[in-house]
Amino acid sequence: MHPFIFREILSVTMILFAIIDVLGAIPVIIQLRQKAGHIQSEKASIAVLVLMIVFLFVGDELLGIIGLDVSSFAIAGSLVIFIIAMEMIMGITLFKEDHMPATVSIVPLAFPLIAGAGTMTTLLSLKTQYQTQDIVVGIILNTLFVYLVLKNVKWLEHLLGQTGLAILRKAFGIILLAIAIKLFRSNTHL
């Protein structure tokens, strides 16, 4: 086993932090918490950690087994993000409320919002540039940060207030919509 390289860990952590963008997802997380009643931060964080580590080790093979390529996977994730963005911008509800509380911490929060197609494809490309154990440390550090944000979402909601939340929800809805479209366009070969 190779020794840990601090510079690599720092690089991987920063790249994943930018891709995961949990701070940018705060308005979406707050909206999901309001719909579901509460978010199970431990459950969501563990799901994020497991998804990223499993995908790091078997992502290419897993997609190959079910006959998918990374582009198809990314397009599916972009459609879910598109729907969430439309909900935020238009103030409509497309996800069924009756199934929300039990599953919101996993879908759509852990996947595809936090550990989505962008994160997964980034992990596959990081694997070609960095040592695996350094990537795992970067994943763990990002998961801890995600956990802290999810655990304090009520406090963040209180801090922002109703008006702040409404403004952020619309603004981030548009940003999320743009991310969904970019993800879709960069993975379609039209």
KEDO-527640 format. One record per residue: residue in one letter; x, y, z of N, C-alpha, C in turn. Coordinates in steps of 0.001 Angstrom, whole numbers, padded with zeros to 6 digits, always signed. Example, Ala and Ser with C-alpha at 12.3 -4.5 7.8 and 13.67 -1.06 7.14 Angstrom:
% residues 2
a+013190-005690+007800+012300-004500+007800+013200-003300+007800;s+012850-002250+007080+013670-001060+007140+012900+000030+007870;
***
This chain:
% residues 190
m+000843-001192+000000+000000+000000+000000+000886+001252+000000;h+000505+002201-000809+001263+003454-000907+000924+004366+000268;p+001871+005220+000652+001563+006171+001732+000562+007223+001257;f-000165+007786+002207-001101+008865+001887-000303+010089+001450;i-000795+010778+000450-000134+011995-000026-001079+013157+000267;f-000656+014020+001204-001513+015123+001664-001976+016010+000510;r-001068+016332-000421-001404+017193-001556-002526+016574-002401;e-002436+015250-002627-003471+014548-003401-004806+014561-002661;i-004758+014311-001354-005976+014311-000537-006638+015684-000610;l-005835+016741-000489-006357+018100-000553-006984+018380-001921;s-006294+017995-002994-006818+018209-004355-008141+017472-004558;v-008163+016197-004206-009370+015384-004368-010514+015967-003550;t-010220+016350-002306-011248+016912-001419-011845+018180-002012;m-010995+019064-002533-011479+020325-003116-012283+020086-004398;i-011828+019160-005237-012556+018851-006486-013939+018296-006139;l-013986+017329-005226-015276+016743-004834-016177+017774-004160;f-015585+018649-003344-016355+019693-002663-017061+020590-003692;a-016326+020953-004741-016899+021811-005784-018000+021086-006558;i-017799+019804-006849-018784+019042-007623-020027+018741-006782;i-019817+018313-005543-020961+017984-004669-021769+019243-004373;d-021101+020359-004101-021721+021668-003866-022893+021604-002887;v-022646+021040-001714-023712+020917-000713-024181+022287-000225;l-023300+023284-000219-023717+024625+000194-024717+025205-000806;g-024463+024975-002089-025393+025438-003123-026718+024698-003094;a-026698+023501-002524-027912+022685-002463-028771+022978-001231;i-028312+023878-000347-029042+024166+000889-030518+024514+000641;p-030839+025398-000323-032265+025692-000547-033086+024449-000930;v-032492+023554-001716-033188+022322-002117-033368+021423-000898;i-032314+021322-000087-032366+020481+001126-033456+021001+002056;i-033537+022327+002223-034559+022925+003089-035954+022635+002532;q-036118+022757+001208-037415+022469+000596-037814+021005+000819;l-036863+020088+000658-037151+018667+000880-037492+018414+002342;r-036785+019093+003266-037070+018927+004693-038471+019416+005025;q-038883+020532+004414-040225+021061+004666-041294+020094+004169;k-041056+019475+003026-042019+018511+002473-042096+017246+003322;a-040919+016743+003707-040856+015449+004383-041072+015544+005886;g-040918+016730+006453-041033+016860+007899-039663+016934+008537;h-038773+016032+008131-037385+016118+008592-036497+015252+007706;i-035208+015539+007757-034236+014790+006960-033397+013954+007904;q-033217+012690+007549-032382+011810+008355-030935+012011+007900;s-030238+012925+008574-028895+013298+008137-027909+012133+008178;e-028035+011261+009195-027135+010103+009278-027374+009164+008103;k-028642+008863+007842-029015+007954+006757-028550+008505+005400;a-028785+009795+005174-028387+010427+003913-026868+010419+003764;s-026146+010743+004839-024680+010795+004785-024078+009417+004541;i-024624+008407+005209-024134+007037+004995-024409+006608+003560;a-025597+006951+003039-025938+006615+001652-024965+007288+000681;v-024645+008561+000932-023695+009305+000095-022322+008622+000134;l-021859+008302+001341-020551+007663+001520-020489+006322+000790;v-021489+005484+001010-021523+004155+000387-021604+004271-001136;l-022489+005133-001634-022623+005314-003084-021303+005716-003727;m-020630+006698-003122-019377+007190-003717-018263+006147-003662;i-018137+005461-002538-017063+004465-002418-017324+003269-003332;v-018568+002791-003364-018903+001668-004253-018658+002063-005705;f-019096+003274-006072-018924+003718-007454-017446+003900-007800;l-016649+004345-006839-015211+004496-007056-014594+003157-007461;f-014984+002084-006771-014372+000782-007009-015002-000005-008150;v-016323+000100-008315-016985-000749-009323-017894+000015-010285;g-017736+001332-010363-018604+002146-011197-018653+001736-012655;d-017472+001649-013282-017420+001266-014698-018028-000116-014921;e-017639-001065-014070-018124-002444-014207-019626-002521-013981;l-020107-001812-012940-021527-001814-012604-022380-001292-013757;l-021970-000175-014331-022706+000378-015467-022637-000562-016661;g-021477-001193-016871-021306-002144-017969-022203-003362-017829;i-022337-003870-016595-023175-005055-016336-024626-004796-016713;i-025131-003611-016376-026529-003317-016690-026694-002652-018057;g-025591-002631-018808-025653-002146-020176-025773-000633-020312;l-025274+000091-019321-025317+001556-019379-023924+002118-019526;d-023852+003260-020175-022590+003982-020187-022730+005176-019245;v-021629+005839-018965-021637+006960-018031-022566+008074-018533;s-022624+008270-019854-023484+009319-020422-024959+009076-020115;s-025427+007849-020282-026831+007524-019992-027139+007748-018521;f-026204+007367-017676-026332+007550-016237-026445+009034-015905;a-025598+009840-016534-025600+011288-016294-026898+011933-016793;i-027413+011476-017923-028664+012019-018466-029832+011720-017523;a-029883+010504-016991-030952+010149-016040-030883+011055-014809;g-029684+011269-014282-029509+012163-013130-029921+013586-013467;s-029613+014029-014694-029959+015398-015098-031471+015595-015147;l-032209+014555-015534-033678+014671-015597-034290+014818-014207;v-033761+014084-013229-034259+014200-011855-033950+015602-011319;i-032728+016090-011575-032349+017435-011132-033227+018485-011812;f-033547+018270-013093-034421+019175-013856-035795+019287-013178;i-036353+018152-012770-037677+018132-012123-037630+018878-010788;i-036585+018636-009998-036438+019335-008709-036341+020845-008945;a-035570+021245-009961-035413+022662-010289-036751+023284-010696;m-037540+022576-011489-038843+023090-011915-039768+023277-010710;e-039716+022340-009768-040500+022477-008535-040115+023762-007805;m-038818+024022-007702-038333+025196-006968-038729+026497-007657;i-038597+026543-008968-038870+027767-009715-040368+028058-009796;m-041160+027027-010102-042590+027217-010341-043440+027101-009077;g-042838+026581-007991-043609+026398-006771-044640+025290-006896;i-044326+024282-007740-045241+023143-007935-044639+021898-007297;t-045460+020875-007133-044988+019626-006552-045195+018501-007551;l-044086+017881-007959-044158+016750-008880-043887+015433-008164;f-042999+015482-007142-042764+014277-006350-043958+014052-005438;k-044442+012832-005380-045613+012506-004563-045287+012670-003083;e-046167+013391-002380-045971+013664-000955-046042+012409-000090;d-046952+011480-000411-047177+010324+000462-045969+009396+000562;h-045082+009420-000411-043896+008570-000347-042664+009334+000126;m-042811+010635+000286-041668+011482+000595-040949+011169+001908;p-041619+011174+003058-040889+011089+004324-039929+009904+004433;a-040347+008748+003949-039516+007558+004114-038286+007560+003205;t-038408+008136+002028-037334+008001+001051-036564+009276+000755;v-037019+010425+001229-036397+011701+000851-034910+011764+001187;s-034474+011103+002248-033063+011145+002631-032181+010406+001630;i-032766+009435+000914-031994+008680-000075-032224+009249-001478;v-033486+009233-001940-033845+009801-003251-034858+010891-003005;p-034653+012099-003429-033604+012596-004309-032412+013227-003596;l-032344+013173-002250-031281+013901-001545-029894+013278-001740;a-029689+012048-001240-028361+011422-001364-028010+011216-002838;f-029003+010711-003589-028829+010537-005034-030074+011013-005724;p-030033+011893-006692-028851+012393-007390-028374+013766-006930;l-028991+014355-005882-028638+015723-005523-027208+015860-005001;i-026827+015037-004009-025484+015157-003432-024490+014270-004180;a-024752+012979-004201-023870+012052-004931-024529+011708-006256;g-024528+012670-007143-025204+012496-008422-024273+012080-009533;a-024794+012166-010747-024054+011738-011923-022744+012512-012087;g-022772+013816-011778-021554+014620-011888-020480+014132-010924;t-020897+013837-009702-019967+013334-008684-019414+011975-009099;m-020303+011103-009583-019885+009747-009952-018901+009760-011129;t-019197+010558-012138-018293+010615-013287-016962+011262-012881;t-017011+012223-011957-015778+012835-011445-014929+011793-010725;l-015571+010926-009939-014833+009867-009231-014098+008961-010214;l-014773+008629-011322-014139+007766-012313-012923+008441-012942;s-013009+009751-013159-011851+010441-013745-010741+010659-012706;l-011108+010882-011432-010098+011036-010376-009268+009759-010219;k-009952+008625-010425-009310+007317-010283-008111+007168-011231;t-008159+007870-012368-007062+007769-013341-005892+008688-012965;q-006118+009625-012026-005083+010613-011703-004514+010497-010292;y-005284+009936-009360-004868+009920-007950-004900+008504-007377;q-004168+008318-006268-004187+007033-005565-005561+006798-004941;t-006010+005570-004968-007344+005227-004477-007538+005610-003014;q-006548+005332-002158-006737+005639-000730-006862+007138-000492;d-006213+007965-001328-006329+009417-001187-007733+009879-001606;i-008289+009230-002619-009657+009546-003050-010648+009164-001953;v-010433+008007-001328-011321+007554-000238-011310+008560+000911;v-010135+009070+001276-010040+010077+002343-010809+011336+001930;g-010661+011764+000670-011402+012918+000160-012907+012710+000224;i-013351+011495-000086-014779+011152-000008-015262+011253+001435;i-014480+010695+002369-014862+010709+003788-014945+012150+004309;l-013964+012993+003976-013975+014389+004427-015191+015143+003883;n-015515+014918+002615-016692+015569+002029-017984+015064+002649;t-018044+013769+002952-019238+013207+003587-019454+013808+004970;l-018362+014021+005718-018473+014660+007038-019032+016073+006910;f-018584+016800+005883-019092+018158+005666-020578+018128+005284;v-020954+017183+004417-022362+017007+004029-023200+016740+005274;y-022699+015857+006146-023401+015522+007381-023624+016765+008247;l-022585+017593+008398-022703+018814+009203-023758+019759+008630;v-023793+019908+007316-024798+020775+006687-026196+020198+006910;l-026373+018890+006673-027694+018262+006840-028157+018325+008289;k-027229+018135+009221-027562+018143+010645-028015+019534+011101;n-027495+020572+010449-027803+021948+010843-028771+022653+009907;v-029518+021892+009115-030399+022494+008114-031523+023313+008763;k-032007+022881+009933-033047+023636+010640-032526+025007+011073;w-031304+025012+011595-030669+026255+012019-030453+027179+010818;l-029997+026613+009683-029783+027399+008461-031099+027980+007957;e-032158+027180+008063-033492+027622+007640-033942+028814+008494;h-033718+028717+009803-034073+029793+010733-033245+031052+010447;l-031954+030849+010174-031044+031952+009888-031465+032735+008638;l-031885+032006+007600-032250+032645+006332-033635+033299+006365;g-034565+032737+007148-035923+033279+007213-036731+032954+005962;q-038031+033230+006005-038937+032889+004893-038602+033640+003606;t-038341+034945+003718-038041+035742+002518-036722+035307+001899;g-035718+035146+002728-034412+034691+002247-034506+033341+001569;l-035303+032450+002174-035501+031122+001596-036193+031197+000243;a-037222+032025+000145-037969+032156-001109-037060+032666-002225;i-036240+033667-001904-035314+034217-002898-034272+033169-003299;l-033676+032511-002300-032681+031479-002578-033265+030320-003375;r-034487+029915-003030-035134+028790-003717-035266+029070-005208;k-035735+030274-005558-035904+030636-006977-034544+030738-007668;a-033599+031417-007023-032275+031603-007624-031577+030262-007845;f-031586+029413-006806-030922+028126-006939-031707+027177-007828;g-032994+027381-007938-033796+026603-008884-033307+026844-010300;i-033038+028099-010620-032541+028445-011956-031132+027883-012166;i-030282+027977-011128-028923+027426-011222-028987+025910-011403;l-029849+025258-010631-030017+023809-010720-030527+023418-012105;l-031436+024207-012642-031967+023970-013987-030832+024055-015014;a-029979+025068-014868-028841+025227-015780-027870+024047-015663;i-027651+023568-014425-026774+022410-014213-027364+021178-014893;a-028672+020992-014736-029351+019844-015355-029211+019892-016874;i-029418+021069-017453-029329+021222-018906-027897+021002-019387;k-026914+021543-018637-025509+021358-019012-025136+019874-018958;l-025565+019196-017893-025292+017772-017733-025930+016982-018867;f-027150+017357-019230-027870+016691-020319-027146+016916-021654;r-026826+018192-021942-026190+018540-023227-024811+017908-023379;s-024035+017909-022284-022676+017365-022399-022664+015842-022519;n-023795+015204-022271-023862+013742-022368-024739+013237-023505;t-025295+014151-024296-026047+013733-025475-025189+014036-026702;h-025232+013146-027628-024410+013289-028827-025298+013578-030026;l-025944+014758-029965-026865+015126-031047-026155+015917-032129;
***
